[in-house]
Amino acid sequence: MFKPIAIATAVAGTLDILFAMILTVLFGREIGNMLRYVGSGPFPAAMDMGTGGAILGLLVHFGLMAIMATVLILFVRQRPRLLDRPVILGVVYGIITYAVMNLIVVPLRFGAPLPPSALSIATQLFAHIALVGIPMALIAARTLKPATSS
């Protein structure tokens, strides 16, 4: 079970953080500040920690991805038929992770959901579906689904 979780975490985590970095640069912001902001979720002092805070943000990001991958892998191990349609599973899981992050995680940390703009909703949904949910589901299907004999 460790292998699919590790692969899904590495692939989806890398795709998602690269997309976040690209958006950060396109919006004229600094990648280090974005990473410190991510780290400030569980560690508010990360905003004042310079490079250490940015590294902490990267660790927090991959920690969240590991949680997402673990939940998906544990879920599909109990319901392996879901692996028959990994893209659909990935889309649904991406929407679920988007909802959990924006309706539970962010409000718990910041007291209320961040006011989303249409662009923010679109980019976050894209990231959660195309860069997190679908890759994780494809990896789960590839690593967990028993090979069929021809």
Secondary structure, 3 states (H helix, E strand, C coil): CHHHHHHHHHHHHHHHHHHHHHHHHHCCCCHHHHHHHHHCCCCHHHHHCHHHHHHHHHHHHHHHHHHHHHHHHHHHHHCHHHHHCHHHHHHHHHHHHHHHHHHHHHHHHHCCCCCCCHHHHHHHHHHHHHHHHHHHHHHHHHHHCCCCCC
